[in-house]
């Protein structure tokens, strides 16, 4: 029996969870509004998000789209605007719990099609560990989605060590996704949708740099890290990083025995490059055994046919293609419990 094709980069909103968030914390909870037949999310002190594609809410539409895309399973995460790292700690704890419960409900409704990444209230480390231990009991929790920074604090900061250590002990990988609320250089990226075109991949690049040069991978040798949007700009600047590491003492503060590129053997990067030549370079740079399928379903920056995007890379062997579409997901995600 063929392995399922797994899309590791997809988002969902469970409307019932939004209702519970608003009921629990009306001052901070997002509100789902309808206007002109389209749905939007209204956040306090932020422009509304939308119009939102119906696939982000509707299971039947999502499954029909997956069938059309030849995707057997999605690993579903909340959209980054719903991280809510910026709210008071007790609110963030409530919101993480309610959204995780919503994702678990979604997976329970279609256990073969939908597995999940959990979310944590990372502004509160103790609350994050409590929620992590709770959701880790769920069999189809395959990893935890992190923002690339938490209110401007990068993941090499020692404050995150207890959470990362707990994830390492639970064999849960980190899936990193930028949030446009906390994009670096946002003051220069407000026009032309550059906050997404440049800001999102820039955020992933910074996160990779901090995780490598900050010694995070040395401190957590068994922790796996996954990145969206083709890995940002990092895969195409590895020569610069290695050259700089060899020349500059600042870069050796935490990694003094091997160059930055040696740490790529624990990164997994999704295929969402929107260009077969860029995807070919990614695979040749980090190895096809480190590339996983990712679509960003169902947003406008998503690939409408992610499997065809992988198939468009002519230099791939059949075994490489099978690894990207199916096999590498098993190597990155937390294994399913034995039946």
N, C-alpha and C positions, 0 to 999 in steps of 0.2 A: 504494500500500500504506500502510495506516494506521501511524502511529508507535506503538511499544510503550508501554503504560502502565507507568510505572516508579515503584516504591516505594523511596524513598531512605532510609528509616529502618526497618531490620530487623536482627535479631541471630541469630547462629548459634554453636554450640559444636561443634567437631569432636572426638569422643571420643578418636580416635587421638592428637590433639595433646595432650590432657590426660595421656594415658599417657606420652608423651615428656617432658612437663614434669615429671611426678612422677619419672620415671627420671633425668632430668638434674639435678634440684634437689629431692630428696625432702624437704628441710627446709621448702621454700616452695611446692611444687607443690600445686594443688588436687586433691582426690580425688573421683571420681564414686562415690557410694554409692547403693544401692537399699534402700528400706525400704517395706514394705506395697505393693509394686508401683509405687512412685513413685521418681523419681531426684532426688538432691540433690547439690550441690557442697559439700564440706567444705574450708574454708580454715584454715590455721594462725592461731590467735589471732583468729578471727572466727566469728560465728554462721554456721551452714550456710545456703546459699542454696537455696530451693525450697519446695515441690516444683516441679520444672521442667517446663514443658510439653513434650511429646514432639516438637513441631514444631521445637524448637530443635536437636534432634539428627538427626531423620529426614528425609532428602531427599524421599522419596515423599510423606510427609504434608505437608511444606511445599509441594510443587508442587500437591497436591490443594487445599490451602487457597488458594494463589494463584489457581488456576483458578476457584475459587468466588468469590473476591474480584475477579475480572477483572483481576488484576495479571499482566502479562507478564514483568516482570523485577524482581528485588530487588537493591539494592546492600547487601551484607551486611557487618556489622561484628561484632566480638566484643562481648559484654555488658560494661558498664563495670566490674563487679567483677574482670574479668580484665585490666584495665589493668596492674596490678602496678607502679605507680609507686613504691610504698612499700618495695619489696624492694631488696637491694643491687644495684649497677649491673650486675655481671656476670650476676646472675640475671635481671634485667629484660631484658637483651640476649638471653639465651637464650629467654625466654618470648615476646618479641615475634617472634623468628625462627620459633619453632615454631608459633605461632598464625597467622602470616602464611602459612607453608607449608600449614597446614591449610585456610585460606580459599582459597588458590590451588588446592588439590586439589578443594575443593568446587566452585569455578567450572569447573575442567577437566571435572568430571563432567557439568555441565549449562551449557555456555558461553552459551547464549542466555538462560537463566533467571537465572543468578547472576553478578553482577559484585561487586567487593569494595572496601571501604575497608581500607587497611592500618592497623597499629598500630605505635607506636614506643616505645622505652624512654626516655621524655622526662626521666627523672631523670639521664640520661647524654647530653649533647648530642652528643659525638663519636660515641657508639654509635648515636644516633638518625640521624645523617647517613649513617653506614655502612649501616644497615638501610634507610634511605630510598632510597639509590642502588641497593641490591640489588632491592628490591621494585618500584621504578619501571620496571624492565625488563619487568615482567609486563604483557601488553597489556590485561587487564581490570581492572587497578588503576585506579580512577576518582577516588580521593581518599584522604586520611588522616584517621582519626578521632582527635581529641584529647579529653582531659578538659577541663572548664572551668577547672580549675586543676591544678597538679601539686604534690602535697604542700603545698598552701596557697600556692604561688607562682602569681601570675596571669600571663596571657599578654602583658601589657605589659612584663614584666620583660625587660631586655636579654639575659638568658641565652638566650632563645628566638630571638633575631634570626638566628643562623646557620641554624637549622632552617627558619624561615619563609622566609628568603632562598633556601634550596635548593629548597623547595617551589615558590616563585614561579618559579624558573628552570625547573623541571620541569612547570609548568602544572598542578600538583596542588592542588586546593582543600582547605581545612580544614573538616572536619565536626565540630562540637563537641557533646559529650554529657556531662551531669553524671554523677558517680559518688557514690553515697550514702556512700562512705567519707570524702569530703571536702566535705560539704555545709556551707555557712555557717549558723551559728545552730543547729547540730544539737542542742545541749543543750536547746533549747526546742521541738524538733520530734519528739521520740521517741514521743509518743502519737498514736494514731488514724491512723497511716500518713502523718502530716503531712510526714515527711521526703521523701516522694514528691510528695504533693499540693501542698505549698508549697516544699519544699527544692529539688526539681529545677528548677522554673521560676525560682526565685530565683537559682540558680546560673547559668542561662543569662543572666539579666538582668545579673548582676554581670560576667560575661564580656563581654557586649556593651558595657557601660559602660567597662570597662578597655580593650577594643580600640579603641573610638572615642576616648574622652577621653585615653587613653595614647598616641595618635599612631601606633598600630600600622598603621593603614590608610594613613597618610601615608608611613611608612617602607617599606611594601610595596604600592605603588599597583596592582599587577596581581594581587594575591592575593585569591581569593574565599573567603568565609566562609559556612558553613551552620549553622543552628541547629535543634534539635528542639523538640517540645512547643509549637508555635505561637509560638516566640520568647520564652517566659517572659512576663514582665510588661512588657517594653520597648515593644512596639507600642502599648500603651495608656497610656504615660506620656511619649510623645515631646514633647507640649506642655510638660510640666514640665522635661524636659531642655533644650529650646530656650530656655525662659524663664530657667532658671538659668544657662545658658551666657551669655546676654546680660547677666545681672546680676552674675555672680561672676567675679573674676579667676582664681581657682583652676582653673576649668574650661577656661581658655584657655591653659594651660601648653604644650600640644602642638597644639591646634587653635584658632587665633585668627582665621581668615579666613572660616569658614563654620560654621553651627550643626550640632549632632550629627545631626539628621535628614537632612542632606545626604549622610551616609555610608551611609544605608540602601540606596543604589543599588548597593552591592556585597555586601549581605547576601541570602542565600536562606534562607527560613524554611519549615519543614514545616507541613502542614495539620492536624496533630494537636491540635486544640483541643477535640474532643468536643462541639462546639456550633456550629450553623450561624451564629448571630448573631456569635459571637466570630470565626469564620473570615471572615465578611463584613467585619468591622471590620479584620481583619488585611490582607485584600486591598485594601480601600480605603485603608488607611494606607500600605502599602509598595508597592502595585501588584501586580496579578495576575501580572505578569511576574517576580515575585520569590518567589512561593509555589510550593512543590514538594510532591508527594504523600509523606506519611509515615504509617506505621501503628504502628511500635514492635513489630512481629511478633516473637515470639509471646507476649509477656508479658500479665499480667492488666490492665495499664494501656493495652494496645493498642486500636486500633480494629479491630473484627471485620469491618468493611466500609468501608475507607477511601475507595474510589471513591464509594460512596453518600454518604459524609460530604461530599465535594466537591459532588456533584450536589444536595445539599439546600440549597445557597446559591442562592436563586432569582434574585438580581440579576445573576448571572454570565452573560456572553454565551457562546455556543458556542466562540468563539475563546479566550476567557479560560479556559474549562474545559479545552480541549485543551492550553493552555499549562501549566496546573497539573498535569494528568495525564501529560503527555508532553514537551512542547517545552522547558519550563524545565530539565528534567533535562539536556538537551544543553548548555544554556548554563552550568550550574553544574559539571558533572562534567568531568574530563579527557577529551578526545575519544578515541574508539577509533582505533587506527592504521588508516591507509588500507589497504585490501585490494589 
